[in-house]
Amino acid sequence: MDLIDLMPITPSWVDIAIRLAATVIAGAFIGLDRERGGHVAGLRTTILVGLAACLSMIQANILLATSQSVNGSMDILRFPLGVLTGVGFIGGGAILRRGDITTGVTTAATLWLITAIGLCFGGGQIVVGAIVTILAVLILSPLKQVDRWISGQQKGMVAIKLPVDAGIPDLTTTAIELSEATFTGLTDSNDGHRELIYEIRWKSVRGAPGTDQIAASLERNFRVTRFEHRTTVS
């Protein structure tokens, strides 16, 4: 059977039902993973976005059957493409940036992907949509565990309080877990002390020191007044 046979331009009610059902199932599989992770775009959001894309493609199929010109057909095809672009703006709203910390990138990518999957199902490309759904679930779940084993450079900020005449210590000599500690500034106080601020970096892999261990190591050697874990450096 040719692939084009599975994508009739004028879908029957049975075709429409199959396409909508496939979209709901795909959205449920992908959305459940996001829901378990406590992400903003969870089960319902993922299904609704996929259904919107599927419906737009079904509508485009129906309108294409009634179009009598090439220009009219091109205008109709802009409809589902506009939906895909619009979801890009929704995904952009899911991305938050606070200082050096950026969150929501995977959520935005997931929304964009479920839109493309919905367009596939809406156009009758059931096999293609199913394959992409399986790949998406594999990427979001098992590969997340693999990602935890990959080493990454972590970045943070620490402020320590020392007597004015104590000088500027090298934190990497006292906290061996640190790969880099760059002095960035200081603030004098009225009690004969001053606060020294450092930008710090360290390697993070499974079994290697994490944020808590780094903070504890610094507190054993200095009077830590502030400690911030900012982001992962790519």
Secondary structure, 3 states (H helix, E strand, C coil): CCHHHHCCCCCCHHHHHHHHHHHHHHHHHHHHHHHHCCCCCCHHHHHHHHHHHHHHHHHHHHHHHHCCCHHHHHHHHHHHHHHHHHHHHHHHHHCEEECCEEECHHHHHHHHHHHHHHHHHHCCCHHHHHHHHHHHHHHHCHHHHHHHHCCEEEEEEEEEEEEHHHCCCCHHHHCCCEEEEEEEEEEECCCCEEEEEEEEEEEECCCCCCHHHHHHHHHHHCEEEEEEEEEEEC
